Amino acid sequence: MKKENLVSVPFMVLGIVFCVCLIAANLLETKVVQIGPITVTAGLIVFPISYIINDCIAEVWGFRKARLIIWMGFLMNFMVVALGKIAVALPGAPFWEGREGFDFVFGFAPRIAAASLIAFLVGSFINAYVMSKMKIASHGKNFSLRAVVSTIAGESADSIIFFPLAFGGLIPGNELINLMIVQVVLKTLYEIIILPATIRVVSYIKRVDDSDVYDDNISYNVLKIKEI
């Protein structure tokens, strides 16, 4: 098997953390948090980490490896949603008092679940694509700028898709726009704040994994999962 078709331990670890962050974000989305005048969902704690990991994978191993991890994250999310629906449908024991809370967390309204999965796919692929193209154009320089710009692109697409699909007709249009803007701004600030750590992680992985891929002459077709 060709070396480029293999996966390393750092890649596997980042892939696992990526999937865990996505699943945790979906579960945490059920809590709405208010800090001063700002209202967000608790998923904001962990969801931006998935974009940071996406940046790391696209930077070190290229778009093809990022594509593999994005689809894996999608499948793991879909599995949790499906298992949650099955668990909710199962009859609870007569003495069990936690049904209401359990159903609230794991019920996953089909509309919100679908919106979340679609928005994740589009936003993540845009993030990886922008990161890949900017790396080629800059000859591998300006990682900080590329990480921030790709995050803004991906998070903007994610919010533009998720909020109208999930809450259109339920929340006034101006409130939807405010939610989208706040989410993008806060998630981008999250990336900027943690950027020094991201830079160190990327430098370390490049050194120990001896990998720094440039996506020259590759297919950006998101369905070509076998090309890793």
N, C-alpha and C positions, 0 to 999 in steps of 0.2 A: 504493500500500500504506500502511496506517495506521502511524503512528510506533510504536505499541505492538507491532506485529508485526515490527519490525526488531530486529536485534541489533547491539550496539556492539562496538568493539574490546575494552574492558575485559571485557565479558561473554564474548566469544569466548576471550580469554586465560584467564579463570578456568575456563571450560568445558574447555579443553584440559588445564589443570593438574589439574582434577578427575578427568578420565578417566585421565590418566597415574598419578595417585596410587592410584587403584583397582586398576589393572593391576599396578603395582609392589607394592602391598600383598599381592595374591594370590600373587605370585611369592616375596615375602619371607616369607610365612607358612610356607614349607617349612623355615625354620630356627627352632629353639627356643632361646631365649636364657635364661640364668640369671644374675641379678645378685643376689648375696646369697641370701636365702631366696625371692626372687620369680622365678617362671618364667613367661615370656611368649613369644610369637612375635615374630620380627623385623618383622612387618607393623605392629607398634605404632609403629614409627618414622614411618610415613607415613600410615597409614589415618586417624587423627584429622584430618589436614589436609583430607580430603574433607568432613568434617562442618563444619569451619570455613568452607570455601568454600561449602558448602550454606547456612550461616547468612548469609554475605555476599550470595549471590544472592537468597535469600528476602527479606532486609532491603532491598536496593536495588531489585530488579526484581520482587519478588513471587513468589507460589506458582507461577503459570503458567510463568514462566521456569525456576524450580527444577525443576518437573515435567519440562520438556524436557531439562534437563541430567541429571537422575536417570535417565531412560530411555536417554539417549545413553551414560551411564556403564555401564548394564546391558548394552547392546548391544555396547559395546567389550569389556567383560569376557567376555561370551559368545563373541565372536569369537576372543579370545585363547585361551580354553579349547578351543574347537573346533579352531583351528589347531594348538594344542599336541598335541591328541590325534592329529591327522593326521600331524604331524611324528614323533611317537613310533611310529606304526604303520609309517612308511616304513622300509625296510631300510637299516641302516647300512653304510658301506663297511667292508670286511674289516680295513683298517689303522686304523680309527678306534677310539680307546680311551675315548671319553667317554660311551658309551651309558648306563652305569649312572647317572651324575650327571645327564645330560640327562633321562633318563626320570623320575628322582626329582623334578626341578624342574617339568617340563612334563607329567608324566603325569596330573596332576589326577584323583585318584580321583573317580569320578562322584558319590558320596555327598557328599564334601566340597565339590566344585564346586557342586552343586545347593544345598547348605545355605548356602554363601557368597553365591550370587546371590539367593536368596530373602530371606535376612537383610538383605542390602544394600538391596534394594528396600523392604522394610517399614520398616527403621530410618531410611532416608533420607527417605521420605515422611512418617513421623511427625515427624522433625526439622523438615522444612519446614513442615508443618501447624501444629505448636506455635509455631514462630517467627512464622508469619503471624498466627495468632489472637491471640497475646500482643501483637503490634505494634498490632493494631486496638484491643484492650482497654486498652492503656497509652497510646494516642495517640502512638505512636512513641518513648516514653520508655523508660528503663532497658534499653538495648541489652545491657549486660553481663549482667544477670539473665536476659534472654530467651535470650541465646546459651548460657548455662550450662544453664538448665532444658531447652531444646530438645535440647541435646546429651545430657543425662542420659536424657531420654525416648527419643531415637533410639538411643543406644548400648545402653541397657537392652534395648530390643526386639531389636536386632541380636544381642546376646549370648544372650538367652533363646531365640531361634530357632536361631542357628548351632550352639552347642555341643551341645544335645541331638540335633539332626538329624545333625551330623557325627560325634559321638563317643558318642552314647547306646548303652549296651551294651558299649562298649569301655573306658570309664573309669568308675570308681565314682561313684555319684551325688553324694557329698559333695565329691569332687574337681571334678566338673563345676560345682557351685555355687560353689566357691572360684574356679575359673577365670573364671566369669562375673562375679563380684563384683570380682575384681582387674582384669579388663579394663575394666569400666565406670569404676572409681575412677581408674585410671591415665589412661584416655582423657579423662576429665573434668578431671583435674589438668593434662593437656596443654593442654586448651582454656583453662583459667584462666591458666596461665603465659604463653601466647601472646596472651591477650586484649588487652593494650595495643596490640600490633601489628595485631590484627584491627580494633580500633576506628579506628585511623589509616587503615587500608586502606579501610574502609567510608566514612569521612568523605571521603577523597580521591575515591573513585569517585562518590559522590553529587554532589560538587562538579563534577568534570570531565564526568560523564555527564548531569548535570542530571536525575537520576532518584531518586525516593523513593516507591515504590509502596505503596499501602494496598490490601489485597485485599477491597474492599467488593463485595458481591454477585457473587462469582465462584463457579464450580463447583470443588469440591475433588475431583471425580472424577479418579482418577489415570490413567484411560484417554483423557481428552480432550487428547491431545498436540497436536492442531492449534491449540488455543487458547493462543497464546503472547502 
